[in-house]
Amino acid sequence: MAVPFSAGTQPPATPLPAGACDCHIHVYDARFPAVPGARLLPPDASVDDYRQLQRRAGLQRAVLVTPSTYGADNRPMLAALRALGGQARGVAVIDGSESDAQLAQLHAEGVRGVRLNLSLGVGLHADMLTPLARRIAPLGWHLQLLMPADLLATLADRLSDLPVPVVFDHFARLSPDDVGRHPAHAVVLQLLRAGRAWIKLSGGYLVSPTHSTDDPALDALARSFIDAAPGRVVWGSDWPHATATAGLQPLPDDARQLDRLAHWTGGGERLAQVLVHNPAALYGFGPLQELQGDTET
């Protein structure tokens, strides 16, 4: 089955457990303007497009993340969140000036975290870490971070002291060569073991020197996180792969991405932990019984 913005046609070789969650996707909609200076301007990618991937892969839950393209305009993400319904959650972008009522409305619509993108975001900086964390702490949200490894390594103390957990997306932007070598790798492992952080095994092709999810060099990096704190690891496809549509690397096969996750986890209960139980804890999904009869998500 061909799926928009995903290579390949086959489902994953390993059937997914009920309630499997894709914890990192975006939607793009030309009806909403890109923020001035945005570096990624992908074609439209809709909820209906993504549902095709869900059906092909056996995924049932999803986490929508406002991409750097829209700055702090969460309208595309929220529209998609409403379309996907109760088996979806959102991660918004805010500037900290929002009122309590505005944040409460985001929470009511399914938002459970805020992203601070210091790699591609426009007008964002590390000094926003603590103010944003304090702003969202009363809601029980997390702070999702994307930043260069060198910057991450300098922020160890600040990250440990935040009043909310942090979620590192895209393998914490660490490359396979960083395992056991780069100070940021040790920082992430320390925060995971301390229960202060989570990590998304998303976009392995972004950190692979060969720009491939099948890169065997990713094995040690992925397993370092899983072995350190198996209860703090989630997975995401990064669909619709905006860097691929921009020509920066080949379009990945999302079924193969899931096969690689099955390889890293060894399958079975550990795979279910990463795909089902950990996302339920992080994003507040309800019991699996709620999925019965749900054929759309």
Secondary structure in CASP SS format (residue, H / E / C, confidence):
PFRMAT SS
TARGET T0000
AUTHOR 0000-0000-0000
METHOD secondary structure of the structure
MODEL  1
M C 1.00
A C 1.00
V E 1.00
P C 1.00
F C 1.00
S E 1.00
A C 1.00
G C 1.00
T C 1.00
Q C 1.00
P C 1.00
P C 1.00
A C 1.00
T C 1.00
P C 1.00
L C 1.00
P C 1.00
A C 1.00
G C 1.00
A C 1.00
C E 1.00
D E 1.00
C E 1.00
H E 1.00
I E 1.00
H C 1.00
V C 1.00
Y E 1.00
D C 1.00
A C 1.00
R C 1.00
F C 1.00
P C 1.00
A C 1.00
V C 1.00
P C 1.00
G C 1.00
A C 1.00
R C 1.00
L C 1.00
L C 1.00
P C 1.00
P C 1.00
D C 1.00
A E 1.00
S C 1.00
V H 1.00
D H 1.00
D H 1.00
Y H 1.00
R H 1.00
Q H 1.00
L H 1.00
Q H 1.00
R H 1.00
R H 1.00
A H 1.00
G C 1.00
L C 1.00
Q C 1.00
R E 1.00
A E 1.00
V E 1.00
L E 1.00
V E 1.00
T C 1.00
P C 1.00
S H 1.00
T H 1.00
Y H 1.00
G C 1.00
A C 1.00
D C 1.00
N C 1.00
R H 1.00
P H 1.00
M H 1.00
L H 1.00
A H 1.00
A H 1.00
L H 1.00
R H 1.00
A H 1.00
L H 1.00
G H 1.00
G H 1.00
Q H 1.00
A E 1.00
R E 1.00
G E 1.00
V E 1.00
A E 1.00
V C 1.00
I C 1.00
D C 1.00
G C 1.00
S C 1.00
E C 1.00
S C 1.00
D H 1.00
A H 1.00
Q H 1.00
L H 1.00
A H 1.00
Q H 1.00
L H 1.00
H H 1.00
A H 1.00
E C 1.00
G C 1.00
V E 1.00
R E 1.00
G E 1.00
V E 1.00
R E 1.00
L E 1.00
N E 1.00
L C 1.00
S C 1.00
L C 1.00
G C 1.00
V C 1.00
G C 1.00
L C 1.00
H C 1.00
A H 1.00
D H 1.00
M H 1.00
L H 1.00
T H 1.00
P H 1.00
L H 1.00
A H 1.00
R H 1.00
R H 1.00
I H 1.00
A H 1.00
P H 1.00
L H 1.00
G C 1.00
W C 1.00
H E 1.00
L E 1.00
Q E 1.00
L E 1.00
L E 1.00
M C 1.00
P C 1.00
A H 1.00
D H 1.00
L H 1.00
L H 1.00
A H 1.00
T H 1.00
L C 1.00
A H 1.00
D H 1.00
R H 1.00
L H 1.00
S H 1.00
D H 1.00
L C 1.00
P C 1.00
V C 1.00
P C 1.00
V E 1.00
V E 1.00
F E 1.00
D C 1.00
H H 1.00
F H 1.00
A H 1.00
R H 1.00
L C 1.00
S C 1.00
P H 1.00
D H 1.00
D H 1.00
V C 1.00
G C 1.00
R C 1.00
H C 1.00
P H 1.00
A H 1.00
H H 1.00
A H 1.00
V H 1.00
V H 1.00
L H 1.00
Q H 1.00
L H 1.00
L H 1.00
R H 1.00
A C 1.00
G C 1.00
R C 1.00
A E 1.00
W E 1.00
I E 1.00
K E 1.00
L E 1.00
S E 1.00
G C 1.00
G H 1.00
Y H 1.00
L H 1.00
V H 1.00
S C 1.00
P C 1.00
T C 1.00
H C 1.00
S C 1.00
T C 1.00
D C 1.00
D C 1.00
P C 1.00
A C 1.00
L H 1.00
D H 1.00
A H 1.00
L H 1.00
A H 1.00
R H 1.00
S H 1.00
F H 1.00
I H 1.00
D H 1.00
A H 1.00
A C 1.00
P H 1.00
G H 1.00
R H 1.00
V E 1.00
V E 1.00
W E 1.00
G E 1.00
S C 1.00
D C 1.00
W E 1.00
P C 1.00
H C 1.00
A H 1.00
T H 1.00
A H 1.00
T H 1.00
A C 1.00
G C 1.00
L C 1.00
Q C 1.00
P C 1.00
L C 1.00
P C 1.00
D C 1.00
D H 1.00
A H 1.00
R H 1.00
Q H 1.00
L H 1.00
D H 1.00
R H 1.00
L H 1.00
A H 1.00
H H 1.00
W H 1.00
T H 1.00
G C 1.00
G C 1.00
G H 1.00
E H 1.00
R H 1.00
L H 1.00
A H 1.00
Q H 1.00
V H 1.00
L H 1.00
V H 1.00
H H 1.00
N H 1.00
P H 1.00
A H 1.00
A H 1.00
L H 1.00
Y H 1.00
G C 1.00
F C 1.00
G C 1.00
P C 1.00
L H 1.00
Q H 1.00
E H 1.00
L H 1.00
Q C 1.00
G C 1.00
D C 1.00
T C 1.00
E C 1.00
T C 1.00
END
